[in-house]
Amino acid sequence: MRLNLDLQPFERKKVSYYAPSPFIFLFLLLFTVVHYSFQTYKAGNSYNLASKSLSNFTKEYQSLISQKNILQAKKNSVTKLIRETNSLKHRLSLQKLSWYTLFIQLEKTLPNNTSLDSLSFSKENIRAFTVTGKAAKLEDIIKFTENLLTNKYFEDVVIVNSKQFKPENYNKNIYSFEITCKFLG
């Protein structure tokens, strides 16, 4: 048995390298190309998915913005309607109308041979109203107007219209009238 010992310093030792096989280079090159191609394909799919997702997100965002604008407009209109309703409630509570008193006072001021056809109230002021009717004589309309003027429950009495006409199946002429005034009761 023989033992070879190399006792020379390391700097003088002879080092030999073995050349790797060309198949290993070919394998590493092929692996690198396949790996890079796969990563590129994966990145391309990720980009397509991301762009589709971004496009869908953009569409959904625009849809949500338009829905938000519609809801905001509806909210504004509801808020305006609530304000108007509250304003009307407030005005009506300030201007409570005693229907009983109104009709009793109209009955007291109405002369004989005079009838009322309609009673309509102003939208701006619930106390202002227009009364229409018929009377046998012009003097009855004047008497009704004077009675309204002297009654403490009525003011601003104005005869708006008065016409004489002859109805069918009736031998005498009668008068129609329209009077506006305010009720204070």
Sequence and secondary structure as in RCSB ss.txt:
>XXXX:A:sequence
MRLNLDLQPFERKKVSYYAPSPFIFLFLLLFTVVHYSFQTYKAGNSYNLASKSLSNFTKEYQSLISQKNILQAKK
NSVTKLIRETNSLKHRLSLQKLSWYTLFIQLEKTLPNNTSLDSLSFSKENIRAFTVTGKAAKLEDIIKFTENLLT
NKYFEDVVIVNSKQFKPENYNKNIYSFEITCKFLG
>XXXX:A:secstr
       S GGG         HHHHHHHHHHHHHHHHHHHHHHHHHHHHHHHHHHHHHHHHHHHHHHHHHHHHHH
HHHHHHHHHHHHHHHHHHHT   HHHHHHHHHHH  TTEEEEEEEE SS TTEEEEEEEESSHHHHHHHHHHHHH
STTEEEEEEEEEEEE  TT SS EEEEEEEEEE  
